[in-house]
Amino acid sequence: MDNPPAKKTKLSSPTIPPPLSPSIATQLSTINSNYKTTKPYPHARITDIMDNQFCRNVIRELKENLTATYKESDLFKFYQTLDLGNLSPNTPLSLKIPSVMSLRSALFSQSFRNLIESSLSLPPNTLTSKVDCAVNVHAEGCHLLCHDDVIGSRRVSFIVYLTDEGWGEEDGGKLELYSGTTDSKTGRTEPQASPSVTLPPLFNSMSMFTVTPNLSFHSVEEVRGTKPRMSIQGWYHGKEDV
């Protein structure tokens, strides 16, 4: 007697925590299939990460209630707020920025960390609950020179873009990704002089990549014009130093 055909296992849909958009689920198969083949190293982008009006609310709350401090070094020039992870609920400030706090909760959530692990081909439970993030504002002339983000237990770098909806090529501020060249004698890897890939800071999108020594070289192109390049930028941490 023939055995009955095996039942197909129905794959469960990923949990998208609100206020993040349910449409993220429809992008995952493309992200997963393209991630390992993207150049110069694996990276991913999610578009329409939240409802457009909700994103506008986040931008408005940040502009009206948070202060960004000017920071400059040999590597960077930009404005930055406090670490959003340090905001306690039900304080006078957090109560003024409910949309920001809701977005932070979603980005920090276990379900979204699971989604990132799946999207970036990381083993389950690679990412811990430790997340750093702040609002960075690159005004005219601001930039970030090439580096690889390798510090301590940083595992995934992410940027949620809160830029002007009409951001164009002429405004600059692109995320620049670099190939590396390894010296055969020293074994040291250095980024090439020019970026291999550039990604515009599109309104209501999120870029991310795994932090990898001698590989995840990137920079932020100098911003031109008067539009501020605002973003929530940070890192998901792993259990051990990378």
N, C-alpha and C positions, 0 to 999 in steps of 0.2 A: 504493500500500500504506500502510495506516495505521501511524503510529508507535506503538510500545508505550507504555503509560502510564509516566510518570516515576515512579521509585522514591521512596517517601517516606523522608526522612532521619530516622532514629531519634535523638531527643534524648538525650544522655547524662545520667544522673542526677548531681546535685551530690554532690561528695565531702564527707561529714560526718566530720571527724576525731574519733576517740574521745578522751575519754570523752563528747563531746557526743552527744546522742541521735539515732539514725537517723530518729526521727519528725519531726525538723525538716524533712526533705525534703517531707513531706506538707503542711506549712504554707506552703511557699514560693509556690505559685500564688495562694493567698489574700492573702499579704503583698504580692506583686507587683501584684495587681490593685487592692488597696485603698490602697497606699502614697501615690500621688499625689493621692488624693481625701480623705485624712484631714485633719481640721481641728484647730487653726488653721493648721498647716503640716504637711508630710509627716512621718510618724513610723511606726515599726513596733514590734511586740511579738512575741516568740517565747515560747511557753509550753513547759513541760517540756523545758528546754534540755539537761538531762542526766537520768539516772536519779535518782529521788527519794532512794534510799539513798546514792548517790554524792554528791548534794548535801548530805545530812546529814553525810557524812564530811568534806566540805570545811568545813562550818560548825564541826564539832567540832575539826578540826585548827587552824583559825584561832583559835578561842576558847582552845585549850590552849597555843598556841605563839607567837602574835604579840601584840605590844603596840601599842595605838593611843594616839596622843598627842592631847591636847585642843587644838583650834585654834579661835580666835574672831577675827572681824573685824566690820566694819560690814555685811558681806555674809553671813557664815555663822557657824554654831556647830555643831561636830561633832568626832568623834574620827577620827583617820586613822593608818593604818600606813605603813610604808615603801613605796616604789614596788615592786610585785611584779616588775617588769621588771629590777630590780637584784639579784634573788636568783640567785646562781650555783648550778648543779647540784652535788650531792655535797658541799655544805657541811653542817655539823652541823644548821643550821636547816632547809635544804631537804630533808634526809633525814627530818626529822620530819613533813613535810607533803607526802607523795607525791601525795595527791589534789589538793591545791592546785596543785602543780607540773604535774601532768598537765593540769588544766583550763587553766592559764596557757599551756601549749604549744599547746593546741587553739585558744584564743582568738587567739593570736599567729600562727597558721599561715597560710601562703599560701592554702591551700584555703578556710579560713574567711573570709579577707579577700575572696577571689573571691566567696564566697556573699553577703557583705554588699554588695559592689559591685552584684551582680545584684539583690538585694532592694531596694536604695535607688536603683536606676536610675542608678548611677554608671558612667562609662566604664571598661572594663577597665584595670587597672594604675593606677587613681587613687590607691589606698592603698599606702603604702610599708611597710617592715618596722618602722617606728618606731611603737611603741604605748606609751602611758602608762597605768598603772592602779594603784590602791591600794584597800585595803579601807577604806570609810567606815562609821562607826557613828554613827547619829543616836540618841542616848538621849533620854529625856524632856526636852522643851524645846528640843531641837536643831532647826535649820532651815537653809535656804539661800534667800536672797532672789533676786528675779528678775534674770537676766542672760542673755547670749546665747552664752557659751562661746568667743567669737571671740578667740583668742590664737594668733599665729604660724601654724603649718601644721596645726592641728587641722582635721580634715575630717569625722569622724563621732564623735559622743558616744554612749557605751553604758553601761548599768547592768545588772549581773547581780544579781538580788535573792536574798539569803540570809536572808530574814526568817522569823519564826515561821510555821508552817503554818496557824495559826489567826488570822492577821492580819485585823483587821476595820476597818470604817469608823471606829469609835471610837478606833482607835489612831493615826489621822493618818498623816503621812509620805508622802502621795501626791505623785507627780510632777505638777506643774501647768504647763500649756502656755498661753501667752498670745498673743492677737492683737496686732498692732501698729497704731498710728495715725500716719500721716505728716503732718507740718505742711506745708501747701502753700507757705508762705513760706520756711521754712528748709530744707525737704527732710529734716529729721531725723525718724526714726521712733522712737517710744516705745511700750513695752508698755502695754496697757490696765490699769486698776486691779485687775481681777479676772481669774482664769484662765478660758479658754474651755473647756478640757478638763482633767480630772483622771484620773490613772491610778494605781490602788492598787499598792503594792509587793508583788506576789504572789510567794510562795515559788517558787523554781526557774523564774523567767521572766527575760527580757531585753528591755529597751526600748532603742531607738536612733533617732537622727535625724541628718540632715546639719547640720553647723555652718554657719550662714549669717548674715552680718551683717544687722542690722535685721530679722531674721525669727525665729531660733530662741530666742525668749525663753522661759525656764522657771525654775521654782523648786521647792523641796521644802517641802511643808507641815510645820509644826511637829509633832513627834512628841508624842503624848499617852499617858500610861500608862507602864508599866515595861518593855514589850517593846522591845528594841533593833532599830532599822531598820538591818540590816547589808547591805552590798552591795559588789560589786567594781565600781568606777566608773572610767571612763577615756576615752581618745580614740585613735582611729586617725588617723594623720597622712597628709597628702598630700605631693606633691612640691614644691608651692609654697605660699606664704602664701595664706590665704583672705582 
